[in-house]
């Protein structure tokens, strides 16, 4: 695997784009895993976690920007073969925040779930400002280097 791999897609902020974002990211990760060859590590659990996280983050980008962000961008990168970063960027300036339980009712728990999924895999959730005044919601997960045998 190269020292650094990156992939990016920008999608319309529509509900249909959430499934496109999931398919894109799982396709990228599957391609990278194939490039590692048959002796590479089994990343099935990590890919499934990322699929769930992307679904939640893309849904948030569509629903919670209230039409103020016409697109969202999904970035996937492996840095030095050690850490996988997946980020969803929208142009809305408001950062995600936890709502009181009375307001949440049937929703509002997504980032709690994302934070837990990331932590369960040894990673974390964090936010960074975007150049256009919006923000990127990231997860970072371990992406171990495959062990090579032989000469």
N, C-alpha and C positions, 0 to 999 in steps of 0.2 A: 504494500500500500504506500502511496506517496506520503510525504511528510504532512501535507495539508490537502484536504479535499473540500470543495464547496459546491453547493447547488442552491439556486434561488428560483422562485416562481412568484409572480404577482398575479393576483386573481381579483375579479370583481367582488365587491362586498355584497354577495347574494347568498341565500341559503344553499343553493346548488354548489357553490364554490367550496363549501366545507368538505364534501366528499371528494372533490377534486384535490384539495390540499392533502387529505389523508392518502389518496392513491399516489400522488406525486412523491410524498415523503417516503412511503413504504417502498415505492419503486426505486428511488435513489438508494435507500439503505440496502435493498436486495441486490442492486447492481454493485455496490461497493463490497458487499459480502462475497458475491461471486468472483470479484476481482482478487479476493484473498485466496481463492483456490479451495480445494476440498479439505485442506488441513487447517483452515481458519476456524476460529471459535464459533460455537453456536450462539447466534445473537437473537434467536427467536423471541425470548422474553423481553429483551430490550426493544426490539422493533415493535412488539405489541404494545408496550408501555408508551413508546413514542407515538404510535398511531392514536391511542386514546388521548394523549396530551394534545396532539395537533388538532384533533377533533374539538376538544374543549376550547383551546385558544383561538382557533379559527371561528368557532361559533361566537365566542365573546367579541371578536373583531367585527363580526357582522351585526350582532344584536345590540351591543352596548355602545357603539359609536353613533347610534341613532341616525344613520344616513350621512353623518358628517365626514366619513372617510369612504370615498367611492371605491377604493381598492384596499387590499391588504397583501403583505408580502410574507412569504415563508422562506426562511433561510435555514440551511442545514450545513453544518461543517464539522469536520473532524480535524482537530488541531494536534499536530505532531503524533497522530495515531493514538493519543491517550484519552482525549475528552471529546464527546459528541455534544455539540450545541445545536439546539433547534429553537428558532425564534419566530414569533409572529409580530409583524409591525403594522400598525395602522396610523393614520395621521391625526387622530383625535387626541387632544392634549391631556385628557383626564386619565390618570393612572387607575388601575383596578383597585377597589377597596372592599373590605369586608362589610357587609350590611348586617344590621341587627336581625336577630332571628325572626322577629315579628314581621319584618319587611321581606325576608327571604322566602318564606313559605315553600313553594316547590322549586325555586331556583336560588342562585346565589352561592351555591356550594362548590362550584366548579374549580376555582383556584385552590380551595382547601384540598380537593381531591388531587389536583395537579401537583401541589406541593408534597402531598403524601406519596404519590406515585414516584416522583423524582427522588425523594428521600429513601424510599424502599429500595431503590436501585443504586443508592450511594451518590445521588446527585442533589441538585438544588434548583429552586425557582428564583429568578431575579428579573429586574426591570432596568432598562436603559432608555435614555431620551433618544429620539430619532431626529435626524437633521431637519425635518419639516415641521418640528414642533410636536409631533406625536410621540409614540413610545414603542419599544419592543419588549415583549414579554418572552423571556428565555427560560429554557431548562438546560441544565448541564448534566450529563451522565457519563460514567466511565465507558470508554470504548477501547477495550484492551488490545494490545498489539498481539497478533497471532504469533505463536511460537513456531519457529522454523527449525527443522531438523536436517541433519546431513552436513556435507561440507559446505 
